[in-house]
Amino acid sequence: MAMAMRSTCARVHGPLQGFVFAGGRGHAHAKRIGCLHAASAFTSSLALSHSQSYRLLVEKFVFSRLICRLNVRTKPSHSLQRRVISSFASPILETEVRDFGDFVEVGYIADTHGVHGELHVYSLTDFPGERFETPGKRWVRSKAMGKPVYHEVELLEGREVGGKRPSWLIKLKGFNSIEKASDLVGSTLVVTERPSLNDDEFYIPDLVGMAVMLQESGQEIGVIVDVYNTGGDTDLLQVKRTDGTSSQKIWIPFVKEIVPIVDKDGRRVEINPPAGLLELNSPGESKDEKVKRKQELKEKRKVRERFAGLKKRLTAIGQTHILEGLLSGTEPQQQDLVNQLLSIDFASFQRAVQDVLPLLDLSLRQQGHDSPPEPPSAFPCANWQELHTWLEQEDSPMENGDICRWWKEGLQLIADGRVAVVVLAGGQSTRLGENASPVKGSIDLGLVSGKSLFQLQAERLLIVQELAKLVTGSESRPCIPWIVMTSDSTDEYTQPYFEDNEFFGLDSAQVWFVKQDSMPCIGLDMIEDQHRILLETPWKVAQAPGGNGGLFTALNAQGINDRLAEEGVDYVQVYAVDNALVRVADPVFFGYTNERGADIGVKVVTKTSPDEAVGVVCINHEMVEKEGAMYSDTVDYTDKAHYSVLEYSQISDSFKHATEETREGMQLKFRAAHICVNIFSLSLIKMLGLPKNELQFHPAVKQIKHVKQQGKEWIEVIPERPNGVKLERFIFDSFKFCDPRKVALLEVSREDEFAPVKNAAAPEVSDTVDTARCMINSLISRLPSLSLSKSDSQPRQLVRNLNLAYMGGHIEGNIRDFVCIDETEQSEL
């Protein structure tokens, strides 16, 4: 094989001084007969052979990569510099592909040429003349059904064409038109035979995979993973280190003086590298690493800039004491504080403080209304016994009474995929005792079945989905999105709890998680005219969930509203996780709200006594400026009515004890107790998620453990009385954004639907795990007995049993008695 003579040489200075590299003919070289990378650069000769003279190891580009730090100086010609750069920019990764039937790639059919069926082929071989000009048998490889298919063809003639890449025009027998030739475009031209080589010549695939040994010590340092051509006669072995000294690949010039032994049978090569070559041969920082490092530096600059702005804001609002932790502690502790401070929305915090300061005065909390509140207008009561009686009677009409109609309409909404459910699970369980689970939904209720609140609620979802399918005749079981709102305090426990319990039989795709914002806690007492932010530790601000009113902001910010709209959802039920008797996805409630055309549905129970610590639903009146008043010399006001909830602490004694005559006798005038079970239209939820409609913050006065600095010491403060304020938004404050004609109240039975778990168990204390369990057992005892519905052949009896199970009659039973939980049947959202 003819090769051009080269006289270029280089004398290396520094640690490699005295080692001369010279160009010449007859050096070890690798033969290429096929290549996967058609973009690789080729020269007129792609082979090297061993000889006694030294070769040019690496041309300018290679020297700059491998030994520039050793002050190596070379003086290659300008033409050589260009060849080095252009060839190295497109390395040859592999040049022979052995395939089925021992085929070898020699060319890639890139396009047709002319109208007589000629084909344009990119060369992948060191023997283009033999492969593309010598007539004879060849094969074309294409793919069918993902597998290689080979077709025998006959080469008639071929000729080389100009261009940057080696390419040929060939003519195949039987391909006389552009239409026939087009069928071969994208295929690969292959052969079966490999030309024999001289003893000092090697095919690249034979070199790849060989072990690389140090000849002097016999130590294995790596394995050949590739061979690169530098653009001239020099090849480089790419070696992956296996001796643990480096995770990167190194370059070894493939010349006899450095690679004296190539043992094809033993699958190894022996090398004698000059001093310093291996240490400096490792590539420097990769492009990806440089990009990553620059990005990290950019992010650090951004953090510094943000922190500088943060310090200015903290100075302006008198809260710089929270930075004292940066003067002590470890670097990770200090970094944790910086990260937390940068995550806090202090603009929102300032608005929250402005909201709550006027309300910290109890006398002011009982004011704030332009006129006295009024009780709501008359509203219906959901009598589930009427529904149960209807289902018991075989010959009763299909729509016998309001609740039966609402129930059926609600199930149709569920079957049509128009509803979703949100559980408010972001609150802390600090009031349930020191041993309580941090997640209310996972607390042990002491039931025989061992079911938690989350499991009870998930099973009601499963049952109502089954009911909707059966009653409406739907072909598939509906899949109600269940959105679990967590907080910083509960998120890390809640999601694993669902995963560990396999989502309680629900399809995991229907359970979505969204996290509400948290707010810094402030001290109740003023210091230097400020309610100062409390610190949990010197390096952590004391924070608490920002209240269930943060739901709307969270749904909007985290893309949940868009997902619900895509699912076709119109109504979303929202309830508190700590209600052990809540009827999740209540079809009666959905049907009633939809029939009323309401944007808000509100469940209420009758308040038991004037001193019961519950909020009551009422109608407030506010005097607001009339539209267009800005263009008048005088300001006109108009009365605006809206629904609201009066907190227990806001109700004056006269309102607490006010009574009125009803059909049931004398009752409290303000008796519609809000139990935090509501329905919102998706359109209203979207509107409430806009920044301009953010809900007002309220103060929640609590006992909050914290630390404070005395001199140079930090001391822990364990309060014996309320000493701090949590900043919270209440979901019922959203009622004022809705036209009162679009609010629908529905009374339900306290004994059937309201068993809150808010306090630690103790004698004569209500709303505990014990009282909730007693209410569950009482409900079970009042409901009729159930048969196993899956084995019941009567559809109406099956519906009856499913409905009783949903009402609570199967709380202690196995959900699989009524619902088939099979992953293959679970629908996908």
N, C-alpha and C positions, 0 to 999 in steps of 0.2 A: 504494500500500500504506500503510495507516494506521499511524502510529508515534506513540508517546507522547512528549510534550515533556519534556525534562529541563532543569532550571536549575542543576544541581549544577556547581560549578566549583572549581578548585584553583589556588593560586598557589605556584609552586615556588621554594624558597629555595636558597641555596648556589650551586654552579656553574651551575645552570639558572635562577638568579634573573632575573626579568623575563619569563620565558616562561609565558604564562597558558594553561591548558587549561579550556575551558568546555563545558558540555553544551548541546546544541541539536539542531535538526532539520536534515536535508539533508546528511549527511556520507557519505563513501564507505563502502560496506558490501558484504559478500559474501552472495550468495544461496545458500541450501542447498536442494537438491532431493533429496538422498539422503545417507545416512550409514551408514558401516560400524559405528559404535559406538552402539548403541541406548541406552546408558546416559548419553549426553551430555545436559546440561541445556539446555532451550530456554526462551526467553521468548516473550511474545506477539508480539514482532517480532524477527526474526533478521537484519535487513538494515540497512546503513548507506549513506548517500549523501554525496557531496562537497558542501560549501557554503563560504561565505566565513568563517563563524565557526569558531573553534577548538573542538575536542571535548575532552571529558575523556579523556586518553590512557589512563590505567590507573587502575582503582579501587584500593581499599585493598590488596587482595591483591597486585595487580600491582606497586604501589609498593613494598611490603615486599620483593618479590623482586628488583626491578630497581634501585631508586635509594635504598634506605634508608640506604646509607652516605654519600649526599650530603646527609643531613639534610632530605629532602623531607618536608613536612608537608601533610597533606590533612585535610579535614573533611567526608567524605561522610556521608550519612544512614545510620542504623542499617539501614534496609531495604536500602540499596545494599550495605552490608558483607555482609549475608547472601547477597545474590544473587551477589556476587563470589566468595565462598568456595564456595558450592554449585556454581556453574557451572564454576569453574576446577578443581574436584575431578574433573570428568568431561569432559575436553577432547574436542572434535570433531576427529578425526584426518583424516577425509576425508568429503566430503558428496555426492559424485557418483561412481558407478561405471559407466563405459561398458563394455558387454559385447557379446557377439555380437548382431548385428542392431541395434546402436546402442541397446540397452536401458539404462534408468536406474532404479536402485533408488529406491522411494518409501516402502516400508513393510515391516515384518517381521511375518509372521503368527505370533503368539505362542501363541494358544489359541483354543478354541471358546467360544461364549457361548450359554447356553440350550440348548433342545432342537430349535430350528427351523433350525439351520445357520448362525447368525451367527458371524462371526469377529472376534477381538480383534486389532487391528493397531497396532503401535508405529510412529509417524510418523518418517520419515527425510527429510522434505521441508519446504521453506519455503512450500509451497502446499498445505496439507492440505485446505482446502475444495475446491479444484479436483480433487485426487487422490482423495479418499475420499467426497465427497458428490455430485459430478456424475456421473450415470449415463453408462455408455458402456463401450467396450472397454478391457480391461486384460490383462496377462499375469501368470502365476504361474511363477516359476522354482524348480525343484527339481533334485536331482541323481540321476542313474542311472549306475551303473558309474563313478562319479567324474567324470562330465561333466555340464554344465548342460543341463537339458531345460526347454523353454518350452511352456506350455499357455495358449491364449487363453481368457479368461473375460469375462463381462459383469457389470459392477457395476450393481446395481439401486438401492441406497441406502446411506447411511452417516450416522453421527452421532458427534459428539465425546463422550467420557466424561471424567469427572474423574479426578484422580490426579496424582502427582508428575511423571510422564512423559507427553508428548503421545501420546494413543492414541485410536483410533476403533473403533467397531463397524460392520462393513460386511456387506452381504447380496449374495451372488453368485447369478446365475441357475443353477438346476439343483442347487443345494446346499441341500436342504430338510430335512436331518436331521443330527444330531450325528455319525452314522457317516460320512456323505460329507464333512462339513466337517473331520473329524479327519484326513483324508488330506492336507489342505493345511497343517496345523500344522508349523512349522519352515521353510516355504517363504518366498520373498521376492516381494512385489508389485512389478512393474516396469511402466514406460511407455516410449514411444519418443520423445515430443515434449518439448521444453523451452520454457517460456514465454520470450518475448523480454524483454529488460531495457532500462532507460534507459542513456544513455551513461555515467552515473556509477555504474553498478551492474555487479557482476562475479560470475560463478560461481566458487566456490572451486577446482574442478579446473582452471579456466583460469589461476588465479594460481599454483598449485603448479607448481614447476619453473622459474618465471621467474628470470632473473638479477637480482641486486640491485646497482645502481650508485650511486656517490656522484655527485650531479649536478654538484658543483663541479669535481671532478677527472676524472670519467669512469672512475674505478677500480672494478673489480668486486670486491665484498667477500664475496659469498655467493650462495646460491640459496634461494628460498622452498621449504620442505619441508612447511609446514602452515599452517593458519589457525585461531586459537582465538577463541572468543567469551567475553567476560569476564562475561557474565551480564546485561549491559545492551545499549546500542547500539554499544559499542566492540568492534572486532575487533583481534586482534594477529597480525601476520605472524611465523611462526617461521622464522628464517633460519639456515641452516648456513653457517658461515664457510668460505670457500675461499681466503682470502688468506694463510693460514698463521699468522695472529696468534693463533688459538685453535681448539682442537678441539671446543669446545662450541657449542651453538646459542644464538642471541640473539633478543630480542623487539623488534619494530618496531611501534609503534602505527600502524594503518592509517587515518590522517587525511590530508587533502589538504596541510596545512601541512608534514608530514614526508614524505609520499609524493605529491609533486605530479604525477608522470608515471607512468601505467600504459600501457605499449605492448603491447597484446595481439598485434599482428602481429609485433613484434620480440621478443616473449617476454622483456621486461625491465621493471623498474620503476626509477625514479630517486628517491633519497631525499636529504633535507636534515636530517640528525639534529642536534639541539641539542648543544652542547659537552658532552662527558662521557657522553652516552647510550650510545654503543657500548662504551665501556670498562667501564661499570658495568652493562651490560645482560646480560653473561654470567651464567648461573646460578651460584649458589654451589655448595658441596660437595653432591653428590648423596646421596641416602639410602644407596645402596650404598657410596659412598665413606666416609660416616660410619660405617657398620657395619663396614667393613673397617678403618678407622683405630682404632675402639674395640677391635676384635678384636686388632689388632696391639699396642695398648697393654696389653691384658689378657695377651697372650702374653709380652710383655716383663716384666710384673710376675711372672708365673709363673716365668720364667727366673731373675729376680733372687732369688726366694724359694728356688728349687731350688739355685741356686749358693750361697746363704748356708748351706743345709743341707749342701751338699757340702763347704764349707770346714770345717764342724764335724766332719764324718766324717773328712776327711783329717787334721785335727789329732788326732783321737782315735787314728788308726792310724799316726801318725808319718810321713805322706807329703806334707806341705805343700810340700816342695821342688819338686814338679811345678807349683806356681803361680808360680814365679819368672819364667817367661816373660811373665807379665802386666805385668811392670815394664819390659819392653823390646819392641822390634819394632814393626811397623805395626799399625794397628787391625784389618785383616783377619786378620793372623797371630794376634793375641790372641783374636779372635772364633773362629777355627778351634780354638784350644786349649779355649776355654770349651765350644764345641759338642761336642768330642770327650770332654771330661771328663763332661759331662752325659749322654753316651750310654753310659758305662761303668757296669756293674752292680757297684758296689764292695762290696755285701753278698756277692755271689757271689765276688768277688775275695778277700775275707777268708776265706770258707770254703775257697777253693782253697789259699790260703797255709797255713791250718791243716792241710789234708790233706798238703801236700808237705813241710812242715818236718821231720817225723820221718823222711821217706824220703831226705832229703839226705845222711844218714849211711849210707855203704855197708854198714856192719855191720848197721844196722837194716833195710836193704832186703832182706837175706837172711834176716830173721826174719819175724815177723808172722803165723805160722801156729801154731795151737794144737797141731797134730800134723803129722808129715811128709806131704807130698803123695803121692798115688798116681797111677800111670799109669791111663788110662781102660781100661774093659773092651774086649774084642775088638770090632772093627767091620769092616764089609765093605770091599772094594776095588772101585771101578768099572772094569771091564775093557771099554773101548770096542771093542777088537778083536772081542770076542764079539758085540757089536751089529752091527759091520760084517759079520762072517761070516754072521750071520743074514739081513741084508739082501741079501747076495750069493746066497743059496740060494733059488731060486724056490719049492721045495716045503717049506721049513721051516715048522714051526708058528708061529702068530702070537705066541705068548708062550713063547719058548725061553730060559729063564733069567731071573734077577733083573733084570739091566740092561735087557733088552728090555722087561720088564713096566714097570719104572720109567720108561723112555723114553716108552712109549706113554701111561702115566698122566699123565706130565708134560705131554705135548703136548695131552692133553685138558684139563688145567687151564688151559693157555695159551689154547686155543680157547674155553674158557668164560669168559675174562676174569677169572680168579681170581688172577692173579699180577701183580706189578710188580717193578721193578728200581731200585736206588739205586746210583749211582756216587759214591764219596767222592773229591771233586775239590777239597777246600779247602786241602790242604797246599801249602806253599811249595817251590819247586824250588831252594833255595839250595845243596843238596849236588850239584847237577848241573853246576855251573860258572857262571862269570859271564855267559857268552853264551847260557845256556839260556833257553828261554821261561819266563815267570812262571807259565804254566799247563802242568802236566805232560801233560795230555791232548793238547796241541797240539805236543809236541816232535817233531822229525824223527828217525825211527828209522833213516834211511839205506836204506829199502827202495827197490827199483826203482820200485814204484808210487807212492812218495812219501806213502803213507798214514800218518796220525798214530794215536795210541792211540785217540782219540775216534772216528775213522773206522772203525778195525778193530772196535771194540765196537758201533758203530751198525750195521755190516754184518752182524754176527752176530745182532743183533736182527731185522733184516730177513729173514735166512735162516730163523731159527727160527719167525717168524710165518708164513712161506710153508710150512714143514714142517707146522706145526700145522693149517693149512687143508687141506693135501693129505691128511695121514694120517687126520684125524678126519672128513673129508668136510664140513667147515663151509662154509656158503654164502658167507661173507665172510671176509676175512683179519683175524685178531685184531690189536688195536692195544695193545701192552704199554706201560703208562706207564713212562717212563724219567725218574727223578728225579735231577737233577744237583745234588749238594750242593757249594756253593762257600763262600768265605769273603771277608772284606774284602780279602784279598790277591789273590784270583783272580776275583772276581765280575765286575769291570769288563772283564776280558779274555775270560772264558768265554762269556757270552751273545752278544756280537758275533761271536765265532768260530763259534758254531753258526749264527747268522744269515747270516754271510758264506758259509758252506758249505752253505746251504740245508738244514740239519739232516741232511746226509749221506743224503738220500733218505727219511728218516722223515717222518711227518706231524708238523708243528710242534706240533699240539695234544697230542701224546703226550709231549712233552719238557717237563718241569716243572723249575723252578729253585727251590732253597731255600738260604738262606745260614745257616751256622753262626755262633755267637758267637765273638768274639775276646777274649783276655785280656791284660792288661798283663804285660810281662816284668819280672822282678825280678833284682837283682844277686845273684851267688853269695855274695859277701862281705857280712858284716853291718856296717852303719854305725849306730852309736848303738842297738845291739840290734835293728836292723830290716834286713830285706832290702829295700832301697829300689827303688821303681819306676824303671826306666830310661827315659830320654828319647831319642827318635830325633833330635829337634831341640828347641830351647828351647820350641817351640810345638806339639810333637807327642809324645805318649806312645808308646814302643815297644810294639807289640802283636803278637801272633801268634795264629793260629787255635787255638781251644781243644781241638783233638783230635777224632778221628772219633767219640768217645763222646758228643759234643754232638749227634749226629744225632737222638736220640729227643726231646730238648727242642725242637730246631728244627722237626721234623715236627709236633709238637703245637702249638707256638706259632704256626706259620704256616699252620695249617689243612689241612695235607697229609693228616693222618690221616682227617679227615672226608671229604675228596675220595676217598681210597682206599676208604673204607667205602661211599660212594655208588656207586662203580664196581663193587662186589661183590668186591673183592680180599681174599683170605685169606692169601696168602704174599708176602713181599717179599725178594728176593735183594739182598744188600748186598755190594759188593766195592770194592777200592781201584783207583783209576784207573791206577796205575803198573804193573799186571800186563799185559804184552803178550800173554799167551796165555789170559787169562781167558775162560771160556765163559759169555757173558752169557745170562741166562735159560735156564740149563742144564735141559733137560727131565728128564734123568736125576736130577739133584739135587732138583728139585721133586717128581718122582714118588716118590723114596725118602723124602723128609721127610714127604710126605703119607701114605704107606703106614704109616710108623712112628707117625703121630699126634703128631709132635713139634712143639714150639713154637720150637725152635732146631735148624737144620741147620748142621753145621760141616764144611767141607772141610779135609783135612789131607794133607800129603805126608810121606814118611819123611825124617827128619833125616839128613844125610849124614855128619856127624862130630860129636864132642863139642863142638868149638869153633865150629861154625857159629852165627852170630849171629842166631838165630831164637827166637821164643817157642814153648813147647811146651804142648799141651793136657794138663791133669791134673785130678785130683779133689782138692779141698781139704776139710779137716775143720775146723769151728769149733765151739767150745763156746758154746752160746747158752742163755740163761735159759729155763727151761720156762714155758709159759703157765700162769698161775695162781699162780706162785711168789710174787707180791706179797702173797698172803694167808697165806703160811706164815712161821713163825718162821725157817726155814732156807731158803736159796736153792738150788734144784736146777738143774743144767745138763744139757743133752742135746747129743749130737753131731749136727751138721748138715753133711751133705756137699753139695757143689755143684761144678760144673765151673768151671774157671778157666784162665787162660793164665799160665804162669811166664815172665816176661821173661828174656832171656839174662843180664842183669845180676843177676837175683834168684836164679839157679840156682847152688847151691854146687858146688864141684868134685866132691864125692862123687856128687851127683845127675847132673852132666854125664856122668860116665864110667860110671855104673851100667849093667850089661847084664843080659840075660836070654835064656834059650834059647827059640827059636821054631821053627816048621816050616821057616823059611828059614835057620836057624842062629842063632848068637849075634848079637843086635841090641841097640841102646841101649834101655834100659828106658823112658826118656822120649824118644820118637822121633816123636811125632805133632806135627809142626811146623804151626803155625797160619799160613795164607797169606792171611788176611783176606778169605775168601769164605764168607759165611754166609747162612742163610735165617732169617727171623723171621716168626712168625705176626703178623698185624695186631693181634690181641688183646693179645699181649705188648708190641708196640711202643707201643700206647696206654697200657698200664700203666707202661712205662718213661718215658713222657713226663710223668708226674705229678711235681710238685715234690718230693714226699716220697721219690721213687725216683731222684733225680739221682745220677749215677755219681760216684765219687771221682776227684779230680784226682791226677795224677802229675807229678813233676818231669822235665823234659827239659833236661839241662845242655848249653848251646850256647855258641858264640862269637857275641856279639851286639855289633855296632857301636852306639855311642851317644854322647851328648854329656854333659858335666858342667861345672859352673860352678867356676871358680877365681878368687876375688876377684870382679871385675866382668866377667870374660871367660868366654865359653863355648868349650870346647875339645872336639875330636872324639877319641874313644877307639876305636882299632882294635886289638882284642885279639889276642894271639898264642896264647892258651890259652882254654879254656872259662871264661867270666866271668859268664854269666847263666843264668837258668832260665826256660824256657817252661812254662806251666801247661797240662797236657793231660789230657783224659779218653780212655780207651781203650774201644773198642766191646766188647771181650771181657769187660770188667767186668760187662756185663749178664748174663753166664752165671749168676752167683750168684743172680739173681732167679728162675731157672727151676728147677723140679723136675728133678733129674738124669735121671729116667725120661723126661722130655720133651725130652732133648737127643740128637740123632742124629748121630754122626760118620761120615763117608764118606771113605775114602782115595782119592786120585786120583794119576795119574802126574805127577811133577814135570816130566818132559821134555815132556809134552803140555799142562800147564795152569798152569805157574808160571814166569814169566820177568819178575822185578821189575826196575824201572828206578829205582834209588835213589842211585847214585853217579856222579860224573864219570868219563868214560872215561880209563883209565890202564892201563899194563902190569900184569898179574897182579891186577887189581881186579875183583871180581865185581859182579853186579847193576848193570851199566851198559847204555847204549844198544847198545854193541857185543855184549855177551853176550846181550842180548835178541834182537838181530837174528840172531845165530848160532843160537839156539834155534828161532826162527821158520823159518829156512831148513832146519834139521835136521828139523823136524816135516813140512814140505812134502815133503822127500825121502823120508820114511818112509811117507807115505800113498799109496794107489793113485792113478793118474791119473784125471782126470775128463773126462767129455764134457759138452757144453753141454746142460744139463738142459732148457732151454726148448724145444729141438727134439726131445727124446726122447719117443717116443709111449708107452713102457712105464711105467706108474705106479710100479712097484716100482723100476725103474732110475732114475727121476726122484727118488724118495725117497732112494735110495742116494747119488746125486750131491749132492743137497742136504745130506744128513747129512755127507758127506765135506767139503763146502764149509764147513759149520758147524764141524767139527772143526779146520779150519785149512788145508785143502787148496787153498783159493782165495784166500788172503790177498793174493797179488800180482796176482790177476785182477780183472776188472771185475764188480762186483756185478750189473750188468744182464744178465750171462750167465745168472743164475739167478733173479733177482727182477725182476718188472715194476714199475718205479717210475713211476707215473702219478698225478698229482695228482687226477685225476677218480676214481681207484679208492681213494684213501686214505680210510680210515674216520675218522669224527670221534668224539672221546671225549665 
